[in-house]
Amino acid sequence: MAGGSAGRSVLSRVLDVLESFDPNAEMLTVSQIAQRAGLTAPTAHRLVTELLALGLLERGPNRTVHVGLRLWEVASAAPYAQGLRELAMPALEDLQATVRQHTQLYVREGTETLLIERLSSRTAVPNFAKVGGRLPLHASSGGLVLLAHGGPELEAEVLSAPMRRYTPTTPVRPEQVQALLATVRERGYIACDGFISDGAMGVAVPVRDGAGETVAALSVVVPSGGAQPMAYVNALVVTARAIGRELAKPRVPQWHPMQPTSRRGVRPDRSGPATKRA
């Protein structure tokens, strides 16, 4: 929840309202928004009313509101939201046709991963992650890949902060995470069995651009019972290299998926096709 509203600009408060929503809280009442955003009830009501009028929020059932399509339309114009996803999609679809579980593409924002694409089958194992959702770097296969290649300052920042435990097997001690990071650097992949949810195993590899810099993490999530990580590693590596070749082509716009962005960035969404810009 955000801090007190005193001293914050109107724009800052609007962003607090929008950040109240997440994949686990897609519909909220005004009172819930006020609590999550650290706003007084009258302020939250006024801002929500204005956002509804602009189409950035829309009304839901039982006096709730949710993120509106107009906000998705604005967000879809950002290269960060669509550039990497569009370039990677053909390779992701090929991988998903083989895996037939969950195929996921992550980028890093601060000390969290941001899931910018996920392809899933109807019979896939239950999956905690959602497109536009964030997870701490220490807790998922994609996050550990990004952390392993994020530099010593990022590693020190993550290891010095409290680390959330999702299941009994989630690594929450610095020495545990350091050992996993060493594995990523040595082997080029990581397998995380039950770190986020019981019964699911994530296997991830880095995606590198033309300069060899890690810009994203590619993962699959499969049932953990008897799963062999190496059965997926080769396909992941082939797919990551295919995405890397696309990133290296001259036509790619001069933006970088790992360029620092605001923590308040609008979540990507798959609710409709991205609008291509000239």
N, C-alpha and C positions, 0 to 999 in steps of 0.2 A: 504494500500500500504506500502511496506517496506521502510525503510529509504534509505539514499544515499548509493551508492555501494562502496564508498571509504573505504578501510580498511577491507572489508569482504573477507573471503577466497573463493576460487573457489567453494568448496562444499556448502558453505552457499549461494552463488549466484544460484547454481543449484537448491537448495531446494526452494529458492525464486521463481524461474521460475515454478517449479512444484506446488507450493502453489498458483500460480496465478489462477489455475483452481479450480472451485467449481461447485456444482450442478446447479448453475444459470449461469455459464460461462464455459461450457464444451468445446467450440471451440473458440480459440482466435487467432488473428493475432500477428505477432512478435511485432508490435508497441504497441498493447494492453498489451502484456506480459511485455514489457519494462516499461510501465506506472504503471502497477499493482505491479511489482516486484521492482520498484525503480532503474532500471538499465538504462544505456545508450543504445541507439539503437544498436550500433555495438556490445556491450557486449551481449545483448539479442540475436542478430542474431547469434553470434558465439556459444553461449550455446545451442540455439534451434537446430542449425545444428548438433552439436555433439549428442544431445539427440535423434534426428531423426535417426542418423546413428546407435545408440545403440538400437533402437526400444522402448525406453522409452516414446517417443512421436511419433505420426503418423500424416500424412498429412490429412487434411479435405478439404472441398470445399472452394472456394473463398479465397485461400491463407491463410487458417487457419490451426492450428494444434490442436491436442487433445491428451489426455493421452493414451499411447500405451498399448497393451496387455502384453508386457513384464513387465511393471511396475506392472500391476495387478498380474502377475505370481509371482513376488518377494513378493508382499504384502500378497498374499494368504498363504505364508509359515509361517507367524507370528501367534503364538498362540493367541495373542490379537485380531487378525482379524477373526480367524475361530473357536477357541476353544469354546467360549461361544455360538456362533451361532449354531455350530453343535450339542452341547448338548441340546440347547433349541428348535431346529427345530421341533421335533415331537410334543411337547406340543404347540408350536406356531401354527402348522397346525391344531391341534384339536380346538384351540380357534378360529382360522379364519373360520373354517367350521361352527361355531356357529354364529359368529358376521357378517361375510360376508361384511365387510367394510374394515378397515385398522387395522392390528395388528402389533405393533411396539416394538422393543427392543432397549433400549438406555443404553449407559454407559457414564460416565463423563470423560472429559479431561479438567482439569483446571476449568475455569468458564463457560464451554460450555458443551452441550450434544452432543454426537456423535451417530447418528442412524446407528446401525450395522445390522439391519434386518427389513424388512417391507414386509408383505404379504397383498395383496390387491385384491379386486374383480373388475370386469369391471364396475360395477354399483355403486362403492363406491363414497362417497362425495369427491370433489376435495381436495387434500392434499398438503400443502406447503412443507412438509418434504420429503427428498430423502435419500436413502441409501448412507452413506458416508457424508451426510450433517451435519452441526453443527447449533445449536441454543443456545442462551444464556439461562442460567439456570432459569431465572425468568419468561420466556415467555411461557413455554409449560408445560403440565401435567407431562411428564417424567422428565423434568428439575427440577420442583419444588419438586418432590419426591426425586431426588438425592440431591438437595440442603438441604432439610429438614433433611437428614441423613448424611450430609457431614461434620458436626462439626461446632463449633462457629467461627473458623478462616475463613473458607470458606464463611459462611454467612455474616460475617463482610466485607469481601472483595467484595462480590457481592453487598451488600446494600450500600457500600460507593462509588461505581462507577456509572456513568450514565447508565440508563437502557433503551434499545431501545423499542419504541412503534411500534407494528405492526398493531394494530387496536385500535379503541377507548376504547376497554375493556382490552387491555393489561395492567397488573399491572406494573407501573413504579415508584411508590412512595414506599420508604422503609416500611412504615406502612402497605401498602397493601400486600406486599410480606410477611412480618412477619405474618400477619393474615392467609395467605394461608399456610405458613409453619406450623403454629400451628394446622391448620386443618389436614394436612397430618399426623402429629405426633399423634393427638388425634384419628382420624378416621381410619387411615391406608390407605387412598386413597385420591385422589383429582380429581375434575372435573373442567375443564377449557373450558368455553363456549366462543368461538370466540376470544381467546387470540392471535392466529396466523393468522387465516383467518375467515372471516364472514361465518356463516352457518355451521361451523364444531366445534364439541366439543370433547376434549380429556379427557379420563378417565384413570388414571394410578395408579399402586400400586408398592411397592418395590419388588425386587427379592433378597432374602437373601441366603447366602451360609450356609454351615454346622455349622459355628460358629455364625450364626445369624447376620452377617454383611451385610449391603445393598451393593450389587455389581452391580446392574443394575436396570432399571425401565422398567416395562412392561405396555404398553398402548394400547388402542383402540381409533380410531378416527371415529366418527359417525356423521350423520347429527344432527344439534343442534335443529331443530324445534320440540319441544315437547319431546325430548329425556329425559329419566329418567336414571341418572347415576347408580342408584342401580341395574338397570336391567343388568348391565355389571360387577359390582364389584365382585359378587360371582364367575363368570367365570374367571375373572382376578386373583383373589386370588388363586383359585384352580390351575390355570396354573402356577402362580409364585411359588407356593409350589412344583409343579412337577419339575420345572426347578431347584429349590433349592435342591431337593433330588438328582437330577443328579449331581449337583455341589459337593454334599457331598460324593459321591461315591469315593472309594480309587483310581479308575482308572484315575481320573481327574488329568492332569498334574499340577505341582506345579507352577502355574502362577495365578495371581489375576487380574480380569478385572478392578479393581479400582487402580491398582498400577500406580504411576505417570509415564507418558510417555512424550516424546517430543511433544510439540505443533505442531511440523512439521511432525508428523506421517502420513504415506501414508493412504489415505482414503480407507476403505474397499469397496468392489464392489461386485455386484451380476452378473457380466457379464458372468460368467462361473462357473463351479463346482470347489470347493476348492480342491487342490491337497493334499491328505493325506500323511503325512510323517511317516516313520517308527519310 
